[in-house]
């Protein structure tokens, strides 16, 4: 059973809460822009033979000034309002594909 399944059973929470709790606990691994959550995957590893957003190029500027160039960006969804204090925006799109 995966992490989310374990949470649903042990913490008795719904799928959505388990999903967003997991993201909040690993917030440093996710890009948040405009209330949406994204994952920058490895460039050389397509997921199930596909790249996020069809391999389009994105340039992301992190709040700390770092710039990330990716062709493998995955959208995790809109962050629910009750999780936004734990997952505040940490970046902006400098260029979208």
N, C-alpha and C positions, 0 to 999 in steps of 0.2 A: 504494500500500500504506500502510495506517495505521501509527501509532506502534507498536501492539502487534505487528502483523505484521512490522514491521522488526526489533523486538527478538527475536522468535522466531527469525528467520533469522540476524541478525548476532551475537546473543549465545548462540544455541543453547540457549534456555530454553523451557520449556513455556508454554502460554497463561496459566495461572494465575500463574506467576512474573512473566511480562512485564506482566500486568495490575496486580499488586500493586506491582511496582517502579515503574511509572508513577505510581501513587497515592502512593507514598512520596516520590517526587521532587517531587510537587506537594502535599505534605501540608497546606500552608496553605490549600488550596482545598477541603478536605473536612472534614466534621464526623465525629468518631468518638465514639460513645457505647456503653459496655458491650461493647467489642470488635467493634462493627459500624461500617461506613463508610457515610456518606450524602453526597449532593450536594444542595445547595440551589440549585435552578435559578431562573431569572428568573420572576417572577410572571406577566409578560405573555406568556410564550412557552411554550405547551404543547409537549411533545415528541410528534410524530406525532399531534397532536390531543388529547393527554391530559396531565393533570397527575399528578405523582407522588402516590401514595396516594389517587388519585381526587379530589385537591384539598382533602383534609382539612387543617384548620389545626393547625400545630405551633408551639410557642414553645420555642426552644432557648436555653439559657443557656451561653455560652461560658465557659471557665475564666478568661478575662481580665475577666469581668463583663458583656460585651456580651450583649444579648438579640436574637435573630433571630426574626421572625415570618414564617412561610412557609405557602403553600398549594400548594407545588410541590417537595416533598421526595422524593428518589429514593434507594432503598436499593441500595448497591453490593455488599453481601454481608458475611458474617462475615470478619473479618480473620484470616488463618491465623496460628497461634501464632508461627511463625518470622518474621513481619513485625510483630508487635505492639510490639517495641522501637522500630521505625521509625515506627509509626503508633499512638502511645498515645492514650488517650481525651483529648479536648480540650473536651468539653462534656457537658451533661446535658439531658434533656427537662424543661422547666419545666411544659409542658402538651402532651399528645398528643391528636391528633384522633381 
